[in-house]
Amino acid sequence: MIESQINEDLYKAHYLPPRGQRQGFRIASLLVITVLKEIAEETNVSINTALGRMRYAVGNIQKLMVKHNISLEF
């Protein structure tokens, strides 16, 4: 059910950027879903657990970057 919601949200979000950016976004979102499925299979967890772990990791990395004054902006 959550995977279906993710797919629906990504489909809707596909139309938000300018037309020239849509294809890149589409490819990136499909890659994320594919990688999450692979991670879930390899770690023997649900795709929802894999997604939650990824979100948690991204949040922690962002906090650590702020703490250590690391910026990826140019």
Summary of the structure (lengths in Angstrom):
residues: 74
radius of gyration: 14.9
end to end distance: 39.3
largest distance: 39.3
contacts: 151
relative contact order: 0.10
helix: 78%
strand: 0%
